[in-house]
Amino acid sequence: MTARVAVVGGGVAGLAAAHRLVERGARDVVLLEASDRLGGSIATERRGGFTIEAGADSFLTEKPWAAELCRRLGVPLVGTREGERRTYVVHDGRIEPLPEGFLLLAPTDLRALAASPLFSWRGKLRMALDLVLPRRADAADESLAHFVRRRFGREALERVAEPLAGGIYTADAERLSLAATMPRFRELERRHGSVIRGLRAEAGASRAAGARYSLFAAPADGMGALVEALARRLPEGAVRLRSPVGTLAPDGATWRLRAGDEALTADALVLAAPAWAAATLLAPLDADLGRLLRTIEYASSATVTLAYPSAAALASSSPPWSAAHSSPAPGRAASSRGARPRATSSCGRSSGARSAPTCSGVTMPRWWRSCATSSGLSPGSRPCPS
């Protein structure tokens, strides 16, 4: 493959695209990033013995591509600790654990579901109906909220699926595409006729295969390790920082780009920039496409990192360190996961071997009717974007 390919955007999407091009034999790849660093919203800081995530701190293992990419790159992964994979939901002013065997959207252990105070008996019986409801006849996409209501009822959506899915995607479940966000559940319904039966079958197969990771996994040295590994695999000189693409235009079979003060020509173009940035570039070429890209909404989030002293330091009444992006005091992080000192983020999962996200003191959208927190972190916290 001798064509020159320009990749616009140095986030994980752009890095992964550039890396895949190199894997497939592309000899001339240039990656153009407007800022002074790679990784986009992913950033890991390592200070005072702590690994601190500024953005997303894990990925879903049910979507296998990230774990497979880490395997190809030789990036070791960690998962959540056995015995500490609990998620709590605040409902009616009380902190209630999700029933054992509840996997994101659906229960698998009906005895645990029956004993849970989180749901009414009407809600429990409605969830169990998934075992006998017919599968959807057509393959059309639907919203995540519609799918959960259809298979499990309103309580399952409002008390579990909405806060958990919202915490992962920072979006309204009514507007999230099931096919784009959680295609596994649609496939379980198609193959098994019931999501609960499908999850049970998968759980048995995973135990038999000795599955290595939990629902969430991440590079052992932080998400930034994935960014660093991708960058190392690119050819020397391929990455150009502080190179914002101002214009692009087709020129016969090639593309002409202006990146900073440099004019470039490429045989192929990959746009891996945020939708609003891509809209600005594409609107002069395709007004409809530019308009559609501008309709894609983005949500912002803030990350506050807390680190606490070790038990010995606590005994001497040493105050905890609390800051965003500043050097922590020596001590052991308050996370219940991971073997190294890790900071615990109050907006994002703790930076050790991962579990469900939390977010404290952050104003949440009105559609978050419940909120969730993971074991080992502050009760009453809310789900956080990742």
N, C-alpha and C positions, 0 to 999 in steps of 0.2 A: 504494500500500500504506500504509494509515493506521494499522494495528494497532500497538500498543506491544509490542516484543519485548525480553525480558530475557535476556542472555547471562551465564551464571555461569561465571567462569573467564577470566583474562586471559593465558593462555599463547597459543602460536601457534594452537592449534585454536580458542580463543574469539575471538581477534583476526581470524582468517580468516573465521570464521562471521559475526561482526559486520560485517566489511568486505563480505562477499558480500551480506548483507541490504541494506546501503546501496546497493551496486551495483544490486540488483534493485528499488530504489525505496522501501525502508522509510524512513519519516521520523522514527520515534521508536524509537531503539535505545539501550538502556542496557547497559553492560558492567560487571559487578561483579567486582572482584578483591580477594581477601582480603589480599594482601601490599601492600607499598608500591611495587611496580614491576610493569611488564608483561613478558611474555616467558616466564614460567615457568622451565623448565630451560635456556632459551637466554639467554645474557648475554655481551656483548662488552665488554672493557675496553680502552681506548686510553691507554697510558702510555709516556712517554719515546720516542715514535716506534714503539712496538710495538702490534700488534693482537692481543689475547689473548682466546681463547675459553674461557669457563668451562664450557661444556657442548658440545653438538653443534656441529661447525664446518663441516658440509656436508650435502648431501642427494644421494640417488641420482637421476641424470638419467633412468634407465630408468622411473621413475615421474614422468610429465611435469608433474604438477599444481603442484609447488613452483616449477619454472622458469617455468611459465605465469603463476603469480601474480606472480613477480618482474617478468615482462615487463609485466603490466598496471599494476604499481606504478611502473615505470620504474627498477627497481633493477638496476644492471649486475652481471653475474656473471663469475666467473673459474673456470677448470678447472685440471686438473693440467697441468704442463709436458710438452710433447712430448719423448720420449726419456728421461723420468725416472719413468715410470709403472710401476715395478717393485714387486712384492710378494715378500717372502721368508717362508719357513716354516722354523721350527726343528723338525727331525726327527732323532731319534737323536743329539742333541747337536750337530748340524751345521746351519748356516744355508744353506738351499737356495732359489734363486729359483724362483718359479712359472714354468712354461714360457711362452714367448711365446704370446700368443693365448688364454690361460686367462682366461675371463670369469666371475668369481665362483664358479660351480659347475661349469663345463664347459670342456673344451678346444675349440679350433677349429683349431689347427695340429698335425696328428698327427705331423709330422716333429719339431717341437720337443718334443712329448710323448715320442716315442720316445727322444730324446737326454737327457731329464731324469733326473737321479739321484734325484729325489724319490720316484718310484714304482718298484715292482717290475715285471718284465715281465708277470707275471700281472695286476697292477693296471692296467697300460697297455692290455693286450688287453681287459680287462673294460670300460674306459672306451670303447674303440673300438666295442664291441658296441652302443652307443647308435645307431649308424648302421643297424643291421639289426633291432633289437628292435621289436616292434609297439608302436604307441601304446596308451595306456590306453583301454579301451572306454567307461568311464563317466566322468561329469564330477564325481564325488564329490571332496571335498577330501581331502588327506592331509598328513602332517607333512613338513616340509622334509627331515628325515633319511630318511624312507621314500622320498621322490621320488629323492634322490641315490643311495641304495642300489639302487633299482629300475632307474635309467637308467645309472649309472656304477660302482656297486659300493662296497664297504666302504672301500677305500683312498681314493677320492675324497672320501668323507664325512669320514673321520678326519683326513686330512692337509691338506685344503683347505677344503671346505665348512663343516665344523664350526667351525674357528677364525675364518674370515672372517665367516660369518653370525653367529656368536656375538659377534664384535666389533662388528657393526653393531647387533644387536638386544639384546645383553646377556641372552641367553636360551639355553635348551637346544634344539638343533635338533630333538630328538625331540618337543618340545612346541610348536614353531612351525608355524603354519598356512601351507602353501605359498600358498594363495589370498590370504592376508592380507599375506604378506611379500614373496614373489617371484612374483607371478602371471604375469609375463612368460615364465618358463620353462615353466609349464603350458601357456600359449598356444602357445609354440613347438612343444611336443610335439604339441599338437592340430592345428596347421596344417601342420606339415612332417613329422610322424611321427618326427622325430629332433631332439633339442635341438641337436646339433652342426650339422646341416644348416640349422636355423633361424637359429642364430647367424651362420653364414657368409653366409646370404642377407641378414640384417640389416646385417652389416658392409659388404657390397657396396653396399647401398642407402644407408647412411650416408655412405660415401666419395663416392658419386655426388651426394648432396645437399649435400655439404660441411658435415657436422655440426660445430657450433661447440664443443660441450662434451664432456668425457670422462665416465667413469662417475660421478665425483663433481664437483659444482660448488657454489659458494657465492657470496653477495654479495661484491663486491670489497672493501667496507668492513667485512666481518665479518657474522656472522649477526644481530647486533643491528640492522643496517641494515634487515633485513626487518621486525623488530618495530617499529622507529621509523617506517618507511614505512606500515605498516598503521595505526598509531595516528594518524598525521597525516591519514589519509583518513576517519577517523570524525568525526561532527559534534561541534562544541564542546559540552563538558559530558557527552558520552556515556560517558566512562570515569570510573569511581568506584573509586579505590584505597582500601585499608583498609576494605573493605566486605564482610566475610565473611557469606555467607548462612547464617543459623542454622536457619530453618524455611521450608518452602514447603508450600502447600496449595491444592488446586483449589477454586474458588468459582464454580460454574456454568460459564460459558464462559471464565472468566479464572483467573489464578493470583495468589495472595497470597504475598508474600515478605517476610521480615524480614532486611534487610541492615544489620548493625551496629545503629544506633539508628533506622534508617529503615524504614518500612513501604511496600512498593511493590505495585502491581497491574500485571499484564502480561496481554496477550491471548495471547501465545505465549512459550514458554520453551525456551532452548537450554542444556543442561548440558554444559559443556566443562571440567569440573573433573576431577581425578584420580579413578580408579574408587573408591578408598576414601572420598573426600569425597562423591562422588555417592551412594555406598551409604548414608551417614549421612542424607542428605537424603531418599532415596527409600524407605528401609526402612519408615517409618511408613505409606507409601502402598501399597507393594507389597513384602511381606516376601520373596517369592521372588526378585524382581529385586535387592533389596538384598543378599541372600545370594550371589547369583551375582556381583555386582560385587565383593564382598569376597574372592572366590576368585581374582581377578586379581592376580598377583604383580608386585611392583616390585623392581628391583635398584638398589642405590646404587653410586656410583662417586666416586672422588676425582680431582681434576685438579691436577697439579703442572706449573708452567710454567718452562721453562729458556730463558734467552737467553745468547748467547755474544758476546764482543767481536769486532770486525772483525779481519781478518788483521793490520793494523797494530798493533792492541792486543795481539793474541796474541804478536807479535814482542817486545813489551815486557813480556811475562809478566803481563799484567793478568788477574786471576781472573775467571771467568765469573760472571754474576749468576744466582742460582737462588732462586726464591721462588714462592709462590702469592699472587696478588693484592697485589703490592708493586711499587714503582717500579723498573724495570730500569735497569741502567747503560747509558750510551750504547754503541752498537755495532750490528752487523748480526746479525740473527737467524740461527740455524743451519739454518733451513729451506732446502730446495733449491727452493722454489716461491715465486712471487709477486715483484713488483717492489719492494714496499716493505719496510721492516724489519718482520719478523714474529717473534713469539715461537714457540718450538716446545714444544708440550705433550707431556709424557711419558704423558699419559692423554688421548687424543684426537689427531686428525690435526693436523699443524702448521697454523698459522693463515693460511698463504699460499694460493696456488692449490693445490687439495687433492689428497691421495693417501690411501693406505690408513691406518687408524688404528694407533696404538701405545700401549702402556701398560707402563711400567717400574715394578718394585718393588711391584706390586699383586697381592694374592692372587687367583687366578682360580678359577672353579668347577672341580670335579674332571673335568667332561666336556670341558674344553679339553685334548685330548690333544696338540695341536700349538699353536704360537703363531706370529704373523705380525708382520712389521714392514715399513714402507715405505721406499723408496729415500730416502737422504739423512738418515734418522733412525737412532737407535741400534740396531745389530743385536742380536738376542736379545730385543727388546721384544715385548710381547704385544698382541693386539688389544684395543681399548678401546671401551666403550659409546659410542654416539652417539644 
